[in-house]
Amino acid sequence: MTDKLPPNLLQLFTARPPLRYLPPADVAPEKRKTATVSGLAAFLSAFDTIDDEYAPADTAEQAKEKRRAAKLIRTQKYLREGIEKCMSSNLKRS
């Protein structure tokens, strides 16, 4: 069947030269030195001590509520200052 193909397509099916040999880049598994893995038993004594300086972080909801409260206070302050400015400018005109 391939003898009926044109020469430009026959070139696609010709054998290519063999690949060059390269030694493996990795170390053999039996010679590999990996980190030793241990269980949690070594750390159990750390759970018995209580840290007096520990303060839990705010949750996302608590942080959002704090931002809302701060924004409300800031807005009220701006409104109060704006009302005072208006009142003082009205008194000056009269």
C-alpha positions in Angstrom: 0.0 0.0 0.0 2.8 2.4 0.9 4.4 1.9 -2.5 1.5 3.9 -4.0 2.2 7.0 -1.9 4.0 10.0 -3.4 7.7 10.5 -2.4 6.9 13.5 -0.1 4.6 11.3 2.0 6.9 8.3 1.9 9.5 10.4 3.7 7.1 10.7 6.7 7.2 6.9 7.2 11.0 6.4 6.9 12.9 5.2 10.0 14.7 7.8 12.0 18.1 7.4 13.7 18.0 5.8 17.2 17.9 8.1 20.2 21.1 8.9 22.0 21.6 7.1 25.3 21.7 9.3 28.4 22.3 7.9 31.8 19.3 8.2 34.2 19.2 11.6 36.0 17.6 10.2 39.1 19.1 8.0 41.9 18.0 4.4 42.2 15.2 3.9 44.7 17.3 1.6 46.9 20.1 4.2 47.1 17.7 7.1 47.8 17.8 8.8 51.2 14.4 10.4 52.0 13.3 12.2 55.1 12.2 10.0 58.0 8.5 10.2 58.8 7.4 9.8 62.4 4.0 9.9 64.1 2.5 12.4 66.4 3.6 10.7 69.6 6.7 12.9 69.9 4.5 16.0 70.0 1.9 14.8 72.6 3.7 16.5 75.5 3.3 19.9 73.7 -0.5 19.6 74.0 -0.3 19.3 77.8 1.2 22.7 78.3 -1.1 25.8 78.2 0.2 29.0 76.6 -1.1 32.0 78.7 -0.3 34.5 76.0 -2.4 32.7 73.3 -5.1 34.8 71.9 -7.3 33.2 69.3 -7.6 35.0 66.0 -10.9 36.5 64.9 -13.0 34.5 62.5 -13.9 35.9 59.2 -17.4 36.8 60.5 -16.0 38.6 63.5 -13.5 40.6 61.4 -16.4 41.6 59.1 -18.5 42.7 62.0 -15.6 44.8 63.4 -15.2 46.5 60.0 -18.9 47.3 59.8 -18.9 48.7 63.4 -15.8 50.9 62.6 -17.4 52.1 59.4 -20.6 52.9 61.2 -18.8 55.0 63.8 -16.7 56.7 61.1 -19.9 57.6 59.2 -21.6 58.9 62.3 -18.6 61.1 63.1 -18.6 62.5 59.5 -22.3 63.2 59.7 -21.9 65.0 63.1 -19.1 67.1 61.8 -21.0 68.0 58.7 -24.1 69.0 60.7 -21.9 71.1 63.0 -20.3 72.8 60.0 -23.8 73.6 58.5 -25.0 74.9 61.8 -22.0 77.1 62.3 -22.1 78.5 58.8 -25.9 79.2 59.2 -25.2 81.1 62.4 -22.5 83.2 60.7 -24.9 84.2 57.9 -27.6 85.4 60.3 
